[in-house]
Amino acid sequence: MVSDKLSAYLGFAAKARDLQSGYNTCLALLDRGKVRLLIVAEDLSMNTVKKMTQKCESRGTDYKIFGKREELSKVTGKSGNGIFAITDGNFAKVIAEEIDRIQSEGEVF
């Protein structure tokens, strides 16, 4: 289950239009240097995860492999997507910190 804090942060980012989703959209935003944090769902194909993480590494963009596609889609209101780009630096920072906290505590997502 997503923590309440993470759910709130993702919701705020979505309402502020600082959260974009979808493979092609996120690739285009990465190419333009607009992405501050990329969240890739754990249950996507290995090829997709590899391509997106390599793109982030070549661009120097922070990324997190976290959660399941269905849960992330439900929280963000972006159904069927497993790749999410945060375009605001402040949202990216707090969301990355919360994901790190969840992963370090071993919470179940």
C-alpha positions as YAML, in Angstrom:
chain: A
units: angstrom
residues:
- id: 1
  name: MET
  ca: [0.00, 0.00, 0.00]
- id: 2
  name: VAL
  ca: [1.23, 3.48, -0.85]
- id: 3
  name: SER
  ca: [2.02, 5.65, 2.15]
- id: 4
  name: ASP
  ca: [-0.38, 8.52, 2.74]
- id: 5
  name: LYS
  ca: [2.44, 11.01, 2.31]
- id: 6
  name: LEU
  ca: [3.53, 9.62, -1.04]
- id: 7
  name: SER
  ca: [-0.06, 9.47, -2.22]
- id: 8
  name: ALA
  ca: [-0.56, 13.11, -1.23]
- id: 9
  name: TYR
  ca: [2.65, 14.27, -2.92]
- id: 10
  name: LEU
  ca: [1.81, 12.47, -6.16]
- id: 11
  name: GLY
  ca: [-1.72, 13.88, -6.04]
- id: 12
  name: PHE
  ca: [-0.46, 17.42, -5.51]
- id: 13
  name: ALA
  ca: [2.02, 17.03, -8.38]
- id: 14
  name: ALA
  ca: [-0.75, 15.73, -10.65]
- id: 15
  name: LYS
  ca: [-3.06, 18.63, -9.78]
- id: 16
  name: ALA
  ca: [-0.25, 21.10, -10.37]
- id: 17
  name: ARG
  ca: [0.38, 19.45, -13.76]
- id: 18
  name: ASP
  ca: [3.92, 18.61, -12.70]
- id: 19
  name: LEU
  ca: [3.31, 14.88, -13.15]
- id: 20
  name: GLN
  ca: [3.22, 13.40, -16.62]
- id: 21
  name: SER
  ca: [2.77, 9.77, -17.54]
- id: 22
  name: GLY
  ca: [3.21, 7.36, -20.41]
- id: 23
  name: TYR
  ca: [6.18, 5.93, -22.23]
- id: 24
  name: ASN
  ca: [6.33, 8.30, -25.21]
- id: 25
  name: THR
  ca: [5.49, 11.40, -23.18]
- id: 26
  name: CYS
  ca: [8.21, 10.67, -20.65]
- id: 27
  name: LEU
  ca: [10.77, 9.92, -23.36]
- id: 28
  name: ALA
  ca: [10.01, 13.26, -25.04]
- id: 29
  name: LEU
  ca: [10.28, 15.11, -21.72]
- id: 30
  name: LEU
  ca: [13.60, 13.37, -20.96]
- id: 31
  name: ASP
  ca: [14.94, 14.40, -24.37]
- id: 32
  name: ARG
  ca: [13.97, 18.02, -23.65]
- id: 33
  name: GLY
  ca: [15.55, 17.94, -20.19]
- id: 34
  name: LYS
  ca: [12.29, 18.66, -18.38]
- id: 35
  name: VAL
  ca: [12.22, 15.64, -16.06]
- id: 36
  name: ARG
  ca: [13.48, 16.03, -12.48]
- id: 37
  name: LEU
  ca: [12.45, 12.53, -11.32]
- id: 38
  name: LEU
  ca: [11.28, 9.51, -13.28]
- id: 39
  name: ILE
  ca: [9.29, 6.81, -11.50]
- id: 40
  name: VAL
  ca: [9.23, 3.43, -13.24]
- id: 41
  name: ALA
  ca: [6.93, 0.68, -11.98]
- id: 42
  name: GLU
  ca: [8.63, -2.56, -10.94]
- id: 43
  name: ASP
  ca: [6.26, -4.75, -12.91]
- id: 44
  name: LEU
  ca: [7.01, -3.31, -16.36]
- id: 45
  name: SER
  ca: [8.98, -5.37, -18.87]
- id: 46
  name: MET
  ca: [12.72, -5.57, -18.27]
- id: 47
  name: ASN
  ca: [13.34, -3.99, -21.67]
- id: 48
  name: THR
  ca: [11.22, -0.95, -20.81]
- id: 49
  name: VAL
  ca: [12.84, -0.53, -17.41]
- id: 50
  name: LYS
  ca: [16.32, -0.86, -18.94]
- id: 51
  name: LYS
  ca: [15.63, 1.64, -21.71]
- id: 52
  name: MET
  ca: [14.18, 4.25, -19.37]
- id: 53
  name: THR
  ca: [16.90, 3.89, -16.73]
- id: 54
  name: GLN
  ca: [19.66, 4.09, -19.35]
- id: 55
  name: LYS
  ca: [18.06, 7.23, -20.77]
- id: 56
  name: CYS
  ca: [17.97, 8.77, -17.28]
- id: 57
  name: GLU
  ca: [21.58, 7.82, -16.58]
- id: 58
  name: SER
  ca: [22.78, 9.32, -19.86]
- id: 59
  name: ARG
  ca: [20.88, 12.54, -19.07]
- id: 60
  name: GLY
  ca: [21.85, 12.69, -15.41]
- id: 61
  name: THR
  ca: [18.21, 12.48, -14.34]
- id: 62
  name: ASP
  ca: [17.19, 10.94, -11.02]
- id: 63
  name: TYR
  ca: [14.94, 7.88, -11.27]
- id: 64
  name: LYS
  ca: [13.28, 5.37, -8.96]
- id: 65
  name: ILE
  ca: [12.07, 1.87, -9.73]
- id: 66
  name: PHE
  ca: [9.15, 1.61, -7.38]
- id: 67
  name: GLY
  ca: [5.72, 0.10, -6.94]
- id: 68
  name: LYS
  ca: [3.29, -1.67, -9.18]
- id: 69
  name: ARG
  ca: [1.72, -0.15, -12.27]
- id: 70
  name: GLU
  ca: [-1.83, -0.64, -11.05]
- id: 71
  name: GLU
  ca: [-1.23, 1.04, -7.67]
- id: 72
  name: LEU
  ca: [0.69, 3.98, -9.11]
- id: 73
  name: SER
  ca: [-1.97, 4.51, -11.77]
- id: 74
  name: LYS
  ca: [-4.69, 4.47, -9.14]
- id: 75
  name: VAL
  ca: [-2.91, 6.99, -6.90]
- id: 76
  name: THR
  ca: [-2.07, 9.40, -9.73]
- id: 77
  name: GLY
  ca: [-5.34, 9.08, -11.61]
- id: 78
  name: LYS
  ca: [-3.44, 8.14, -14.78]
- id: 79
  name: SER
  ca: [-4.86, 4.71, -15.56]
- id: 80
  name: GLY
  ca: [-2.78, 2.07, -17.31]
- id: 81
  name: ASN
  ca: [0.56, 3.84, -17.05]
- id: 82
  name: GLY
  ca: [3.69, 2.60, -15.33]
- id: 83
  name: ILE
  ca: [6.09, 5.45, -16.10]
- id: 84
  name: PHE
  ca: [5.73, 8.83, -14.43]
- id: 85
  name: ALA
  ca: [7.77, 11.99, -14.87]
- id: 86
  name: ILE
  ca: [7.91, 14.67, -12.19]
- id: 87
  name: THR
  ca: [8.82, 18.00, -13.79]
- id: 88
  name: ASP
  ca: [9.06, 20.21, -10.69]
- id: 89
  name: GLY
  ca: [12.26, 20.12, -8.65]
- id: 90
  name: ASN
  ca: [10.57, 20.52, -5.26]
- id: 91
  name: PHE
  ca: [8.03, 17.77, -5.89]
- id: 92
  name: ALA
  ca: [10.82, 15.56, -7.23]
- id: 93
  name: LYS
  ca: [12.87, 16.04, -4.07]
- id: 94
  name: VAL
  ca: [10.11, 15.23, -1.57]
- id: 95
  name: ILE
  ca: [8.76, 12.31, -3.62]
- id: 96
  name: ALA
  ca: [12.25, 10.80, -4.01]
- id: 97
  name: GLU
  ca: [12.86, 11.17, -0.27]
- id: 98
  name: GLU
  ca: [9.55, 9.49, 0.55]
- id: 99
  name: ILE
  ca: [10.23, 6.60, -1.86]
- id: 100
  name: ASP
  ca: [13.68, 6.16, -0.30]
- id: 101
  name: ARG
  ca: [12.12, 6.15, 3.18]
- id: 102
  name: ILE
  ca: [9.54, 3.54, 2.16]
- id: 103
  name: GLN
  ca: [12.17, 1.32, 0.55]
- id: 104
  name: SER
  ca: [14.57, 1.63, 3.48]
- id: 105
  name: GLU
  ca: [11.86, 0.68, 5.96]
- id: 106
  name: GLY
  ca: [10.83, -2.23, 3.80]
- id: 107
  name: GLU
  ca: [7.21, -1.15, 3.58]
- id: 108
  name: VAL
  ca: [5.08, -3.19, 1.25]
- id: 109
  name: PHE
  ca: [3.77, -1.36, -1.80]
...
